[in-house]
């Protein structure tokens, strides 16, 4: 594991040096590796309409700032942090900033374990959304609609952790939030989707 981590870090160091030297192939590789993920994060925070623009601005900012990249985090985390900041700034400009972190304060952080599950939660996330249910087109539509109605930071936390598989400490760095805030955001997002799923299932009975 340590050997693999060291190899990844060494490859990233070489890639950064190639980027700083202006190698076009290095930039193509970087975009290929991370652009889709960056779009996913931007879309979760700011919505479909502005996501591509936010990501384009993030790439410009990243390339300009790359020579000063201190490598305190991975290149992926650094890029996603730039996207996150850009998306949140765009929401401020659109006068929708109040929707960013709405509601996370309303649940005490001590009710969650270290991966975002609530200790007293009766809703099992893994059981509530099996692949068999997701194969249902109508349910997919309901889940997507419910997801889009979540406050921006809840969408972002859910996207990063449950959909992209990013670790909690990385999510905190990307979104500039504490671990307790991240756990609360994740719980509230999951709970909202659970309620939508339950409501659909009750209507099917």
C-alpha positions, 0 to 999 in steps of 0.5 A: 500500500505504501509502495503504491502511494509512493508511486502515485505521489512520484507520478503526480510530481512528474506530471506537475513538473511537465505541466509547469514546463508547458507540455500539452500532453500533460495537460491533456492527461490532466483533463482526461483524469479529472475533468468529469469529476470536476464537472460533477462537483460543480454541477452538484453545487451550482447546478447544470446551467453554470457547471461547465463555466465554473470548471473552465474558470477553475482550469484557468485558475489552476494552471496559473496557480500550479507553480505555487502549488505546495502539494499539501494535498493531492492534485485531485483534492486541490483541483476539486477545492478550486472548483468548489470555491468557484462554484460557491462564488458563482452562487453568491453572484447569483444571489443564492448563497443562502442555499449553500449550507442550509440546515446542517446546523439543525442536527448535532454532530455527535449523533454521527459516526466517522463515515457519516452514518447516524447512530440512531438512524433507522434508515439503512442507506445501503438497503434503501437504494439497492440496484434493483430499485434504481433500475426503475425509471420512475424511481430514478426520476424521483431520486434525481428530482429530490437530489436537485432540490437539496441545498447545494452543500448537501448535494456536494457532500453526497456527490463526493462521498456516495457517488464519487467515493472520496474520503471524508477528510478529502471532502472537508478539504475540498468543501472547506468545512469541518468533519462534523459539518460534512457528516451532518450534510451527508446525513441530511442529504441521505435522509431527504432521499430516503424520504422520497424513496419511502414515499414512492414505495408507499404509493406502490403498495 
